[in-house]
Amino acid sequence: MDSYTSFAYVYDTFMDQEPYDEWADRVCAFLDRYGSAGADVTDSPDSTDPEQGLDKDALAEERNIVVDLGCGTGRVTEILAARGYNMIGIDLSEDMLAIAQERRIENGSGTLYTLQDMRDFELYGAAGAMISVGDSVNYLLEESDLEQMFRCVERGLLPGGVFVFDFKTVHLYRDEIGDRTIAEDRGDCAFIWDNYYDPETCINEYDLAVFVRLNEGGDAGDAVFRRFDEVHRQRGYEPGQLRRAAESAGLVWITCQDADTGSQVTGTTERVMAAVRKP
């Protein structure tokens, strides 16, 4: 993936208006309501289950592990770490993970960040829950990609574990941002974002030009900028497509809602938050 290389280093600058704390609140509400795992593994006085050969203390520890798929620069990951979850962040961009590592050190958390594909990742054990927020799922352009991701999720979750994720809808790409040009100037950096939406594939391609100031001080007219170009592709999805892919991987669909309002999904919903469970 060539996306999120140079752009990674100005990503947080341009995304500083995103409601990361609100996203974390909604994720935590889902985890609190549906649980990070099913059966209580600490209800027995015995520390091990002789039939299963499992250490119940170890399982109790795994219940608190939350894996963040497509964690990016670790904004939501570190918020959840500060709230007491044992976090693992997975992303395909080495540059984004480098920034996440800096954030981890700054926050003093124990988050583990790993460079892996959300369609093909492995854990050194099992997790009580997984999450994916900030439209990472939309970078999966085929329903077969969704199925691969959900199969990895199913393998990595403890029985009863939940996966909470969001995704942007067809409506958002087709009716709101498709075929539009968005530009923003932050002084020391700027971007131009050209969108091209294909109604047949529901894929939105955006050509991103990022300009980063190289010299310090001086008048604005003396500024020297370097240009970086990236191409990103995202696909809009409807809840039924995600549900079909999740159930094909052996997961149980729990619910979905408008990610911005918490209400029922409608034809004008731009982002959906959903939850599935491993039986």
Beta strands, then each sheet from edge to edge (+ up, - down):
strand 1: 48-49
strand 2: 54-55
strand 3: 65-69
strand 4: 86-91
strand 5: 112-115
strand 6: 127-132
strand 7: 157-168
strand 8: 181-185
strand 9: 189-198
strand 10: 203-213
strand 11: 225-235
strand 12: 252-258
strand 13: 271-277
sheet 1: 1+ 2-
sheet 2: 5+ 4+ 3+ 6+ 7+ 13- 12+
sheet 3: 8+ 9- 10+ 11-
end
